[in-house]
Amino acid sequence: MLAQEELDTRWPALQAMAVPQDLYAAMVGHQGACNDMLSLKDDVISKMRDVLAKKEVEHVRILKNHAEVRPRCMAAGFPVT
């Protein structure tokens, strides 16, 4: 453990360091990189939702078509599963 006098003599040198400012600058840079990554993820999620919505519309269209065609096929004697 350092003696109090040694701590007192080191204090001015520590105060002169720009460590908090450097740390803040690094944190701001890191935050910017995180925000960029989150923005990209949001874009991917948005695109995936668009694709899902389009596929859902197509799926409903196919189901409706199947519901319309099935009775006709059954009436014509075609085996329908």
Secondary structure, DSSP 8 states (H G I E B T S, - for coil): ---HHHHHHHHHHHHH--HHHHHHHHHHHHHHHHHHHHHHHHHHHHHHHHHHHHHHHHHHHHHHHHHHHHHHHHHTT----
